[in-house]
Amino acid sequence: MTTDEIKLPPSRRTAPVEPPAPPELPDDSSSQALSDALRSSFAIIRVLMIGLVLVFLGSGFFTVGPQEKAVVLRFGKPVGEGDKMLLGPGAHWAFPYPIDEVVKIPMGVMQSVRSSVGWYGTTPALEAAGNEPPPEASLNPMRDSYLLTGDANVIHVRGNLSYHIREARLEYVFRFSEASNLVQNAFNSAMVYAAARYQVDDILTRDFAGFRELVQSRMNDLIDRQQLGIVVDQIDLQKMPPRQLKDDFEAVTRAEASRGKVLNEARNYESQKINTARSGANALRAMAEADRTRLVQSVAAEAERFTHLLPQYRSNPGLFMQQYRSATIQRVWTNAQEKWILPPGQHRYQLDRMPLKLRTFSPLQQEEDKH
């Protein structure tokens, strides 16, 4: 027989066992106070967390100045494309760091670099005080810098380059760690390039403006080639010969100035003489033109009068000749006191006992009569 088949008597059967009820805790005042304190602490922590989140989000507001542009970098990459990448002046918002990073670019602010690649050893303080050391017998390569010109001469040149960042070009900010140093190196290279293509006298006296233009042209080429993203505003250059040869160069400068003065005087004299000759030629040409016009008009008038009188002559030549002779005599002898008209073939002579005296003139009177 199995155990399932064993039947116990009713007296031996037991009732099911129930778990005991939990003991009742005493409801004292200390436990209630602890519970209230915990609830208050959690509420304060929630308020503080919400405030910190608002402060964190509010810290993302930033302002861009009137001469600035801003770029938002989200995890190191610019937000937006093209023109939308650059934020203009005004208030903007971005996620706080480290999610976003705001980079401001001074677009309208003029920046400058100074080049002394070709200048002798000195300092601004010594120049301002006028206490520069006297030049040595020759240049010291450890201290003095210089430029070589196209005619193998030495010259000192230094300059100041003013520039600003080109609009919508981010190379200056993001491609280079020290972009101003790269701009200065390009400026130095442009000065060396220009000096090698000019003669020393041209740089010092004759064509310094052309030398400056070549430096700026070379600088613009280097900016485009290296993609610096800047625009050159102004280049100021200062030049001088080596201090060891200052007196010699000043003598050459004086000679050049004297030569230029003599040439200018000669050109002025040449211009005056040419203008005088041209004026005289124009006056003679005008007189000749007037005489030609007057002669042509006179000949034309004579021809017209001859053409007008020709029919009269042809109709009666004798009468025409007699009338024409009378008119001519009347016109020619208008002021004559005595007039004799003789027939053809006869002559009239007037004899006087007192011979006429020849009048003599001195050379001075002859000159006066000519005038």
PATIDREN-379324 format. One record per residue: residue in one letter; x, y, z of N, C-alpha, C in turn. Coordinates in steps of 0.05 Angstrom, whole numbers. Atoms other than C-alpha are relative to their C-alpha. Layout:
N
(A (X Y Z) (X Y Z) (X Y Z)) ...
END
This chain:
371
(M (17 -24 0) (0 0 0) (17 25 0)) (T (-15 -26 1) (23 70 -15) (-10 18 21)) (T (7 -19 -20) (21 129 29) (-26 14 -7)) (D (25 -14 8) (-36 159 -12) (-24 -16 8)) (E (22 17 -6) (-78 100 5) (-5 -2 30)) (I (3 2 -29) (-67 106 81) (-19 22 8)) (K (20 -19 -10) (-126 140 114) (3 2 30)) (L (-3 -4 -28) (-117 171 180) (-28 4 13)) (P (26 -4 -13) (-172 174 230) (-5 30 4)) (P (7 -28 -3) (-209 239 240) (14 14 23)) (S (-13 -13 -23) (-176 250 307) (29 8 -7)) (R (-28 -6 6) (-107 250 275) (3 22 -21)) (R (-2 -21 21) (-122 302 220) (5 27 13)) (T (-7 -27 -10) (-91 374 228) (-10 21 -19)) (A (9 -23 16) (-115 442 204) (24 13 -14)) (P (-22 -14 15) (-73 482 153) (12 22 17)) (V (-14 -20 -17) (-19 527 184) (0 27 -15)) (E (0 -27 11) (-26 603 171) (24 16 10)) (P (-24 -15 -8) (35 652 171) (-7 20 22)) (P (6 -19 -21) (39 697 232) (-1 28 -11)) (A (3 -29 8) (18 770 224) (24 15 9)) (P (-23 -17 -8) (74 823 224) (-7 16 25)) (P (5 -16 -25) (83 859 289) (-5 29 -7)) (E (7 -29 4) (54 928 293) (22 17 12)) (L (-21 -19 -9) (108 983 295) (-13 23 14)) (P (11 -23 -14) (98 1039 342) (2 26 -17)) (D (1 -25 16) (79 1105 305) (10 23 18)) (D (-11 -21 -17) (127 1152 340) (6 25 -16)) (S (-4 -26 13) (144 1226 324) (27 2 -14)) (S (-26 -2 13) (217 1215 305) (0 -12 -28)) (S (2 12 27) (201 1169 247) (-15 18 -19)) (Q (15 -18 17) (150 1218 220) (17 24 -8)) (A (-17 -23 7) (200 1275 223) (21 -7 -20)) (L (-20 9 20) (252 1235 186) (-12 -3 -27)) (S (13 3 26) (203 1218 132) (-6 27 -13)) (D (5 -27 11) (183 1291 123) (26 13 -9)) (A (-25 -12 8) (256 1313 121) (10 -12 -26)) (L (-8 12 25) (271 1263 66) (-16 10 -24)) (R (17 -11 22) (212 1286 25) (8 29 -7)) (S (-8 -28 4) (233 1359 33) (28 1 -14)) (S (-26 1 12) (305 1342 14) (-2 -7 -30)) (F (3 8 28) (284 1307 -49) (-13 22 -17)) (A (13 -23 15) (240 1367 -69) (21 22 -5)) (I (-20 -20 4) (298 1415 -59) (20 -9 -21)) (I (-19 11 20) (344 1370 -99) (-11 2 -28)) (R (12 -3 27) (294 1369 -156) (0 28 -9)) (V (-1 -28 8) (289 1445 -155) (28 8 -8)) (L (-27 -7 7) (364 1451 -154) (9 -12 -27)) (M (-7 12 26) (372 1402 -212) (-13 15 -23)) (I (13 -16 21) (320 1440 -253) (14 26 -4)) (G (-14 -25 3) (356 1505 -238) (27 -3 -13)) (L (-25 4 13) (423 1476 -257) (-3 -6 -30)) (V (5 6 29) (394 1450 -323) (-6 26 -14)) (L (7 -26 12) (365 1520 -337) (25 17 -3)) (V (-25 -16 1) (432 1553 -320) (18 -11 -21)) (F (-17 13 20) (468 1502 -363) (-9 8 -28)) (L (10 -7 26) (423 1516 -422) (2 30 -6)) (G (-3 -29 4) (424 1591 -410) (28 9 -6)) (S (-28 -7 6) (499 1592 -413) (7 -3 -29)) (G (-5 2 28) (494 1576 -486) (-6 25 -16)) (F (4 -25 14) (472 1646 -504) (26 16 -2)) (F (-24 -16 4) (527 1690 -533) (-6 22 -20)) (T (4 -24 17) (534 1756 -570) (23 3 -19)) (V (-20 -5 20) (571 1771 -634) (2 30 -5)) (G (-4 -29 4) (601 1841 -642) (-6 9 -28)) (P (6 -11 27) (588 1888 -701) (21 -5 -20)) (Q (-22 6 19) (656 1872 -732) (10 -28 3)) (E (-8 27 -4) (656 1799 -718) (-19 -20 -14)) (K (16 22 9) (631 1733 -745) (5 -23 20)) (A (-4 23 -19) (621 1669 -704) (-7 -26 -15)) (V (5 27 11) (623 1595 -721) (-4 -18 24)) (V (7 19 -21) (591 1542 -677) (12 -28 -8)) (L (-11 26 5) (631 1477 -673) (-14 -20 18)) (R (14 21 -15) (590 1417 -652) (17 -25 -1)) (F (-19 23 -1) (637 1361 -629) (23 4 -20)) (G (-24 -6 17) (692 1396 -669) (-6 5 -29)) (K (7 -4 28) (653 1404 -735) (-18 25 -2)) (P (17 -24 2) (622 1470 -760) (-29 -7 -5)) (V (29 4 4) (547 1474 -757) (-9 17 -23)) (G (9 -14 24) (516 1494 -823) (19 -3 -23)) (E (-16 1 24) (543 1501 -893) (-1 27 -14)) (G (-1 -25 16) (565 1560 -936) (-3 24 18)) (D (4 -25 -14) (541 1628 -913) (-15 -5 27)) (K (14 5 -25) (496 1596 -859) (19 -8 22)) (M (-19 8 -20) (559 1573 -824) (9 24 17)) (L (-10 -24 -14) (578 1645 -805) (-24 14 12)) (L (20 -15 -14) (535 1679 -753) (7 29 2)) (G (-5 -29 1) (528 1754 -759) (-3 13 27)) (P (2 -15 -26) (525 1808 -705) (-27 -4 13)) (G (25 4 -15) (472 1798 -651) (3 -22 20)) (A (1 21 -20) (451 1748 -599) (-6 -27 -13)) (H (3 27 10) (455 1673 -613) (0 -20 23)) (W (0 20 -20) (448 1608 -576) (12 -26 -11)) (A (-12 25 7) (487 1543 -578) (1 -17 25)) (F (-4 18 -23) (494 1482 -534) (26 7 15)) (P (-24 -6 -15) (543 1495 -478) (22 -21 -5)) (Y (-23 17 2) (612 1465 -477) (-4 -24 19)) (P (-17 9 23) (632 1408 -488) (-15 -8 -25)) (I (14 8 24) (576 1397 -538) (7 19 -23)) (D (-6 -20 20) (585 1462 -576) (23 18 9)) (E (-22 -19 -5) (644 1510 -581) (-4 23 -19)) (V (4 -24 16) (636 1582 -606) (28 12 -5)) (V (-25 -12 9) (695 1611 -646) (-8 27 -13)) (K (6 -26 11) (691 1686 -659) (24 9 -17)) (I (-20 -8 20) (728 1714 -720) (-3 30 -3)) (P (1 -29 4) (745 1789 -722) (2 7 -30)) (M (1 -5 28) (724 1802 -794) (8 29 -7)) (G (-5 -28 7) (726 1878 -795) (23 13 15)) (V (-21 -12 -16) (783 1889 -746) (26 -2 -16)) (M (-26 0 14) (849 1909 -778) (22 -11 18)) (Q (-22 12 -14) (908 1868 -757) (26 7 -15)) (S (-26 -9 12) (982 1880 -771) (22 -19 9)) (V (-25 14 -6) (1049 1845 -773) (23 18 -9)) (R (-24 -17 5) (1118 1877 -773) (22 -18 -10)) (S (-23 15 11) (1177 1853 -814) (25 16 2)) (S (-27 -12 -2) (1249 1869 -799) (21 -18 -12)) (V (-19 19 11) (1280 1816 -843) (24 13 -14)) (G (-22 -13 13) (1323 1868 -878) (11 24 15)) (W (-8 -23 -16) (1338 1916 -820) (25 -7 17)) (Y (-23 4 -16) (1401 1925 -780) (-8 -4 30)) (G (6 7 -27) (1406 1904 -707) (-5 24 17)) (T (7 -22 -17) (1369 1953 -663) (-26 -8 15)) (T (25 4 -14) (1309 1958 -616) (-17 25 -1)) (P (16 -24 0) (1249 2005 -614) (7 19 22)) (A (-8 -18 -21) (1273 2032 -547) (24 16 -7)) (L (-24 -15 8) (1341 2050 -574) (-6 21 -22)) (E (7 -19 21) (1310 2083 -636) (-15 24 12)) (A (15 -22 -12) (1261 2123 -593) (18 19 16)) (A (-18 -17 -16) (1317 2147 -547) (23 12 -16)) (G (-22 -10 16) (1365 2160 -604) (28 -9 9)) (N (-26 10 -10) (1419 2117 -572) (8 -25 -14)) (E (-9 23 15) (1432 2068 -627) (30 -2 -1)) (P (-29 2 1) (1502 2040 -628) (10 8 -27)) (P (-11 -8 26) (1547 2067 -682) (6 -24 -17)) (P (-5 23 17) (1557 2023 -743) (28 -10 2)) (E (-27 12 1) (1615 1975 -744) (12 3 -27)) (A (-14 -2 26) (1665 1970 -800) (-14 -15 -22)) (S (16 16 19) (1621 1918 -834) (-24 -11 14)) (L (25 11 -12) (1554 1884 -824) (7 -26 15)) (N (-3 24 -16) (1550 1831 -771) (-23 -19 -6)) (P (22 18 7) (1509 1772 -797) (-15 -11 24)) (M (13 9 -24) (1494 1751 -726) (-20 20 12)) (R (17 -21 -11) (1460 1817 -711) (-15 16 -21)) (D (12 -18 21) (1446 1856 -775) (-12 -17 -22)) (S (13 12 23) (1398 1836 -829) (0 19 -23)) (Y (-1 -17 24) (1396 1862 -900) (-13 -15 -23)) (L (11 12 24) (1367 1850 -969) (21 5 -23)) (L (-17 -2 23) (1406 1838 -1033) (-17 9 -24)) (T (14 -11 23) (1385 1879 -1094) (8 -15 -25)) (G (-5 14 25) (1385 1857 -1166) (28 6 -11)) (D (-27 -6 9) (1452 1892 -1178) (21 -7 20)) (A (-19 11 -20) (1486 1855 -1120) (9 21 20)) (N (-6 -20 -21) (1482 1913 -1071) (-16 -8 25)) (V (13 6 -26) (1461 1912 -998) (-17 24 8)) (I (18 -22 -8) (1402 1953 -972) (-16 -10 24)) (H (17 5 -23) (1361 1957 -908) (-29 8 -6)) (V (29 -6 5) (1285 1952 -914) (-15 -14 23)) (R (19 12 -19) (1232 1940 -861) (-28 11 -6)) (G (26 -8 8) (1157 1945 -865) (-21 -8 20)) (N (23 7 -17) (1089 1941 -831) (-23 -6 -19)) (L (22 9 17) (1032 1902 -863) (-26 0 16)) (S (27 0 -12) (959 1917 -845) (-19 -16 -17)) (Y (18 18 15) (906 1866 -864) (-25 -6 17)) (H (23 11 -14) (838 1838 -846) (-9 -26 -12)) (I (8 26 8) (806 1770 -851) (-21 2 -22)) (R (19 -1 22) (769 1758 -916) (-27 -12 8)) (E (27 9 -7) (694 1749 -910) (-5 -28 -11)) (A (8 28 7) (668 1677 -912) (24 -17 -6)) (R (-24 18 3) (739 1648 -910) (10 -7 28)) (L (-6 9 -27) (755 1606 -849) (28 -12 2)) (E (-26 12 -1) (825 1584 -868) (18 13 21)) (Y (-17 -14 -18) (858 1637 -826) (-3 -10 29)) (V (6 8 -27) (824 1610 -763) (4 -30 5)) (F (1 29 -5) (819 1535 -773) (22 -15 -13)) (R (-21 16 13) (876 1515 -819) (27 4 12)) (F (-27 -6 -11) (934 1547 -781) (-2 5 30)) (S (-1 -5 -29) (952 1547 -708) (9 29 7)) (E (-10 -27 -3) (991 1613 -713) (0 13 -27)) (A (2 -11 28) (965 1646 -776) (16 26 -3)) (S (-15 -26 2) (998 1714 -760) (30 -6 -7)) (N (-28 7 7) (1067 1680 -763) (3 -7 -29)) (L (-1 7 29) (1051 1652 -832) (-3 25 -17)) (V (2 -26 15) (1029 1722 -855) (26 15 1)) (Q (-26 -14 -2) (1094 1751 -830) (21 -13 -17)) (N (-19 14 18) (1134 1697 -866) (-5 7 -29)) (A (7 -7 27) (1097 1712 -930) (9 29 -6)) (F (-8 -28 3) (1111 1787 -920) (30 2 -4)) (N (-29 1 3) (1185 1773 -911) (9 -10 -27)) (S (-7 11 26) (1187 1730 -973) (-6 20 -22)) (A (6 -20 21) (1153 1785 -1014) (21 22 -1)) (M (-21 -21 0) (1205 1836 -992) (26 -10 -12)) (V (-24 11 12) (1263 1791 -1010) (-3 -4 -30)) (Y (5 4 29) (1231 1774 -1077) (1 27 -15)) (A (0 -26 14) (1220 1848 -1095) (28 12 -1)) (A (-27 -12 -1) (1290 1870 -1073) (18 -13 -21)) (A (-17 14 19) (1322 1817 -1118) (-6 9 -28)) (R (8 -8 27) (1287 1848 -1178) (2 30 -5)) (Y (-4 -29 2) (1305 1921 -1166) (29 7 5)) (Q (-27 -10 -6) (1370 1960 -1167) (-1 18 24)) (V (0 -15 -25) (1392 1996 -1105) (-8 29 -4)) (D (7 -28 5) (1386 2066 -1135) (-29 3 -5)) (D (29 -1 6) (1316 2051 -1159) (-16 -1 26)) (I (14 3 -25) (1294 2030 -1089) (4 25 17)) (L (-5 -23 -17) (1327 2089 -1054) (-11 26 -10)) (T (7 -26 10) (1311 2146 -1101) (-19 0 -24)) (R (13 -3 25) (1282 2132 -1169) (-28 -11 0)) (D (26 14 4) (1224 2082 -1163) (-7 -15 25)) (F (8 13 -24) (1208 2067 -1091) (-29 -8 0)) (A (28 7 2) (1134 2067 -1106) (-4 -26 -16)) (G (2 25 15) (1144 2013 -1158) (9 -24 16)) (F (-9 21 -17) (1183 1972 -1108) (-22 -8 20)) (R (22 6 -19) (1125 1977 -1058) (-22 -15 -15)) (E (21 14 15) (1075 1956 -1112) (8 -29 -6)) (L (-8 28 5) (1117 1895 -1129) (-2 -17 26)) (V (3 14 -25) (1119 1876 -1055) (-29 -8 5)) (Q (29 6 -4) (1043 1881 -1051) (-10 -21 -19)) (S (9 20 19) (1033 1842 -1115) (10 -28 7)) (R (-11 26 -9) (1079 1786 -1091) (-15 -10 25)) (M (14 8 -24) (1043 1786 -1024) (-27 -11 -7)) (N (27 10 8) (975 1778 -1058) (3 -28 -13)) (D (-4 27 12) (1003 1719 -1099) (4 -21 22)) (L (-5 19 -22) (1028 1685 -1035) (-25 -5 16)) (I (25 4 -14) (961 1696 -1001) (-18 -19 -15)) (D (17 18 16) (924 1662 -1058) (12 -28 -1)) (R (-13 26 3) (975 1606 -1064) (-2 -16 26)) (Q (1 14 -26) (976 1590 -989) (-27 0 12)) (Q (27 -1 -10) (902 1604 -980) (-2 10 29)) (L (0 -11 -26) (912 1649 -921) (-27 12 8)) (G (27 -10 -6) (842 1679 -926) (1 28 12)) (I (-2 -28 -9) (863 1752 -914) (1 19 -24)) (V (-1 -21 20) (861 1818 -952) (19 21 10)) (V (-20 -20 -7) (919 1867 -952) (-13 28 -2)) (D (11 -27 0) (897 1937 -932) (21 21 -6)) (Q (-21 -20 4) (963 1976 -931) (27 -12 6)) (I (-28 9 -5) (1038 1964 -935) (16 26 3)) (D (-18 -22 -5) (1085 2015 -904) (29 -10 1)) (L (-28 9 1) (1159 2007 -921) (19 23 7)) (Q (-21 -20 -6) (1221 2043 -896) (26 -12 -10)) (K (-25 10 12) (1287 2038 -933) (23 19 7)) (M (-24 -16 -4) (1358 2062 -922) (24 -16 -9)) (P (-25 14 8) (1428 2046 -947) (14 -10 25)) (P (-16 9 -24) (1478 2010 -901) (12 25 14)) (R (-10 -23 -15) (1499 2058 -846) (30 4 -5)) (Q (-29 -4 6) (1573 2045 -863) (5 16 -25)) (L (-3 -14 25) (1561 2076 -931) (-20 23 -3)) (K (20 -20 0) (1512 2130 -911) (10 26 -15)) (D (-10 -25 12) (1557 2189 -932) (3 -4 -31)) (D (-4 5 29) (1573 2157 -1000) (-27 0 -14)) (F (26 0 13) (1500 2145 -1015) (-13 28 0)) (E (10 -27 0) (1482 2216 -994) (14 17 -21)) (A (-13 -14 22) (1535 2242 -1042) (-12 -7 -27)) (V (13 8 25) (1504 2201 -1097) (-27 12 -3)) (T (26 -12 1) (1436 2227 -1078) (1 29 -8)) (R (-3 -28 8) (1460 2299 -1082) (7 3 -29)) (A (-7 -1 28) (1491 2285 -1149) (-24 -5 -18)) (E (25 6 15) (1426 2255 -1173) (-19 24 0)) (A (17 -23 -2) (1388 2315 -1148) (10 23 -18)) (S (-11 -20 18) (1436 2363 -1183) (-4 -7 -29)) (R (5 8 27) (1432 2323 -1246) (-29 4 -9)) (G (28 -4 6) (1357 2324 -1243) (-7 29 -3)) (K (5 -28 2) (1357 2399 -1232) (10 11 -27)) (V (-11 -9 26) (1402 2411 -1293) (-17 -10 -23)) (L (17 11 21) (1360 2365 -1335) (-27 15 -1)) (N (26 -15 0) (1296 2401 -1314) (3 27 -12)) (E (-4 -26 11) (1326 2468 -1330) (4 -2 -31)) (A (-4 3 29) (1349 2443 -1398) (-26 -7 -14)) (R (26 7 13) (1280 2413 -1412) (-18 25 0)) (N (16 -25 0) (1247 2479 -1391) (9 19 -22)) (Y (-11 -17 21) (1294 2518 -1437) (-8 -11 -28)) (E (8 12 25) (1280 2469 -1493) (-30 5 -6)) (S (29 -4 4) (1205 2475 -1482) (-6 29 -7)) (Q (4 -28 6) (1209 2551 -1482) (7 6 -29)) (K (-8 -6 27) (1248 2553 -1547) (-18 -13 -20)) (I (18 13 19) (1203 2503 -1581) (-27 14 -1)) (N (26 -15 0) (1141 2541 -1558) (3 26 -15)) (T (-5 -25 15) (1172 2607 -1584) (1 -5 -30)) (A (-2 6 29) (1190 2576 -1651) (-27 -8 -11)) (R (27 7 10) (1121 2545 -1657) (-18 24 -2)) (S (17 -24 2) (1088 2611 -1641) (8 17 -24)) (G (-8 -15 24) (1131 2647 -1693) (-8 -13 -26)) (A (8 14 24) (1118 2593 -1744) (-30 2 -5)) (N (29 -3 3) (1044 2597 -1730) (-8 28 -9)) (A (6 -27 9) (1045 2672 -1737) (7 4 -30)) (L (-7 -2 29) (1083 2669 -1804) (-19 -16 -17)) (R (19 15 15) (1036 2615 -1827) (-26 14 -3)) (A (26 -15 1) (976 2658 -1809) (3 24 -19)) (M (-4 -22 18) (1006 2718 -1845) (0 -9 -29)) (A (-1 10 27) (1021 2677 -1906) (-28 -9 -10)) (E (28 9 7) (951 2648 -1905) (-17 24 -6)) (A (16 -24 5) (922 2718 -1900) (8 13 -26)) (D (-8 -11 26) (965 2743 -1958) (-10 -17 -23)) (R (10 17 21) (946 2683 -1999) (-29 5 -5)) (T (29 -5 3) (873 2695 -1985) (-6 26 -13)) (R (4 -26 12) (879 2768 -2001) (7 1 -29)) (L (-9 1 28) (918 2755 -2066) (-20 -15 -17)) (V (20 15 16) (868 2702 -2088) (-25 16 -4)) (Q (25 -17 3) (810 2749 -2074) (5 22 -20)) (S (-6 -21 18) (845 2805 -2111) (1 -10 -29)) (V (-1 11 27) (860 2761 -2172) (-28 -7 -9)) (A (28 7 7) (789 2735 -2170) (-16 24 -8)) (A (14 -24 6) (763 2806 -2168) (8 12 -27)) (E (-10 -10 26) (808 2827 -2227) (-11 -17 -23)) (A (10 18 21) (787 2766 -2266) (-30 6 -5)) (E (28 -6 3) (714 2782 -2253) (-4 26 -15)) (R (3 -26 14) (723 2855 -2273) (9 -2 -29)) (F (-9 4 28) (762 2834 -2336) (-22 -14 -16)) (T (22 14 14) (706 2786 -2353) (-24 19 -5)) (H (22 -19 3) (656 2842 -2343) (5 21 -21)) (L (-7 -21 20) (694 2892 -2387) (6 -11 -28)) (L (-7 12 27) (711 2843 -2443) (-21 5 -21)) (P (20 -6 21) (644 2851 -2479) (1 28 -10)) (Q (-2 -28 8) (652 2927 -2479) (23 5 -19)) (Y (-24 -3 17) (722 2922 -2509) (-5 -12 -27)) (R (5 13 25) (699 2875 -2562) (-20 16 -18)) (S (20 -15 16) (641 2919 -2583) (13 25 -13)) (N (-13 -24 11) (685 2983 -2593) (27 3 14)) (P (-26 -1 -13) (759 2975 -2577) (11 29 3)) (G (-11 -27 -2) (778 3048 -2592) (-13 16 21)) (L (14 -15 -20) (725 3080 -2551) (6 -11 29)) (F (-6 12 -26) (738 3031 -2494) (28 8 10)) (M (-27 -7 -7) (813 3046 -2495) (1 29 9)) (Q (0 -28 -7) (800 3121 -2494) (-13 5 27)) (Q (13 -4 -26) (751 3117 -2436) (17 -12 23)) (Y (-16 13 -21) (795 3069 -2398) (25 17 7)) (R (-24 -16 -5) (856 3115 -2408) (-7 25 15)) (S (9 -24 -15) (818 3176 -2384) (-5 -6 29)) (A (6 8 -28) (793 3140 -2323) (26 -6 15)) (T (-25 7 -14) (863 3115 -2307) (16 25 6)) (I (-14 -25 -5) (894 3184 -2316) (-13 16 22)) (Q (14 -15 -21) (841 3215 -2273) (6 -12 28)) (R (-5 13 -26) (854 3163 -2218) (29 3 8)) (V (-28 -1 -7) (930 3166 -2222) (8 29 6)) (W (-8 -29 -3) (936 3242 -2228) (-20 16 16)) (T (20 -15 -16) (884 3260 -2177) (12 24 14)) (N (-13 -21 -16) (933 3302 -2136) (21 16 -16)) (A (-20 -15 17) (975 3328 -2194) (-9 28 -4)) (Q (6 -28 4) (979 3404 -2201) (-3 7 -30)) (E (1 -5 29) (991 3404 -2277) (-2 -26 -15)) (K (5 23 16) (967 3355 -2328) (3 7 -30)) (W (-1 -3 29) (985 3349 -2402) (-6 -26 -13)) (I (7 24 15) (954 3300 -2448) (8 4 -29)) (L (-11 -3 27) (992 3293 -2515) (-10 -22 -18)) (P (8 21 19) (972 3256 -2576) (22 -21 -1)) (P (-21 21 2) (1010 3192 -2589) (22 9 -19)) (G (-23 -7 16) (1080 3203 -2616) (13 26 8)) (Q (-12 -26 -8) (1092 3271 -2583) (10 -2 28)) (H (-13 0 -26) (1136 3285 -2523) (3 29 9)) (R (-3 -27 -11) (1141 3346 -2477) (22 -2 21)) (Y (-23 -2 -18) (1205 3364 -2440) (-1 27 14)) (Q (-2 -25 -15) (1213 3416 -2386) (29 4 8)) (L (-28 -6 -5) (1282 3448 -2382) (2 22 20)) (D (-4 -20 -22) (1305 3487 -2321) (29 7 1)) (R (-27 -8 -2) (1367 3528 -2314) (14 -11 25)) (M (-12 9 -25) (1379 3506 -2243) (-1 -31 1)) (P (1 30 0) (1400 3433 -2243) (-9 -10 28)) (L (9 13 -25) (1370 3388 -2191) (23 -10 16)) (K (-21 10 -18) (1413 3373 -2131) (-8 -28 11)) (L (5 27 -11) (1420 3302 -2112) (1 0 30)) (R (2 1 -29) (1401 3287 -2041) (16 -24 10)) (T (-16 22 -11) (1449 3247 -2000) (-11 -8 27)) (F (10 11 -25) (1432 3203 -1941) (24 -13 15)) (S (-20 15 -17) (1475 3179 -1883) (-10 -28 5)) (P (9 27 -7) (1473 3106 -1864) (-21 -2 21)) (L (21 0 -21) (1432 3123 -1802) (-26 8 -12)) (Q (25 -9 13) (1381 3160 -1844) (-11 -22 -18)) (Q (10 22 17) (1378 3102 -1893) (-14 -22 16)) (E (13 20 -17) (1362 3054 -1837) (-27 10 10)) (E (26 -11 -9) (1308 3101 -1811) (-20 0 -22)) (D (19 0 23) (1278 3108 -1881) (-10 -28 -6)) (K (9 27 5) (1276 3033 -1887) (-22 -8 19)) (H (20 7 -20) (1238 3028 -1823) (-25 18 -2)) 
END
